[in-house]
Each structure stands twice: as C-alpha cells, then as structure tokens.
Amino acid sequence: MKPLGRHVLAEIYGCEFDILNDIKKVEKIMVNAALEAGAEVRECVFHKFSPQGISGVVVISESHLAIHTWPELGYAAVDVFTCGDKVDPWDACNYLKEKFCAKHISAKETKRGIVPLEVVEKSAVNL
C-alpha cells in the first residue's frame, strides 16, 4: 500500500551561529524551504529562547516543517513531514543545509500512514 506521507528527520551540523540565533532569518529560511519543496504555507509560529536558540513550525497544507536550533553548537534538528506526491521533503532539507551554511547533514526518511488493508476495509464498512 502507498504511504500517506514522507517524514524526513534531519540533523544539520556546522551551521553559522548568527543564522541559527536570528528568529527572522530562521523563519524566512524555513518558509522558503517549504516553498522550494512545492508546499503551500498556511501558518508559522517561532519562539526565541534566552540566551540563544529558536524553535518553530511552518504549517503547510501538506503537513509541516519544524526546527529546534542550538546556535552555540552550530546544530539544528529539523523534521519535514509531507503528504501527497507534489511536495518533496528532500528539496526542503537540501535548501536548509545550503541556507544555514551547514558543513554536514545526516537525514533519514520514514514512510508514514502505511495503513494495513484490514483497517482500510473495516473503515469502509463503517462509512
């Protein structure tokens, strides 16, 4: 059965402190990563921590992009979850690596929503 979505978990290392600690830059980069992947942006929420670090989410029609930064370590934890066929989460991850001036990225993809046939059949009966 075809999965409902693709979820990429990315560890992004060697990023520039000044980028990862600037809430406006991080939000702009995350929104543009979603657009680069072909997504439709719906809403954004970002928070700046003291003394440093940012967490945020970009809600897209196809699911979401989320980030947590540790500027002092040059590190960002990112997840990109997309549903459907038109949005490629890897395009977003590659864009983020470039814009954060990262030296290294480690990422893995998980297929989401692989629903067993018996669950689909049972749901159809309950309609």
Secondary structure, DSSP 8 states (H G I E B T S, - for coil): ---SEEEEEEEEES--HHHHT-HHHHHHHHHHHHHHTT--EEEEEEEE-SSS-EEEEEEETTEEEEEEEEGGGTEEEEEEEEESSS--HHHHHHHHHHHTT-SEEEEEEEEE----HHHHHHHHHT-
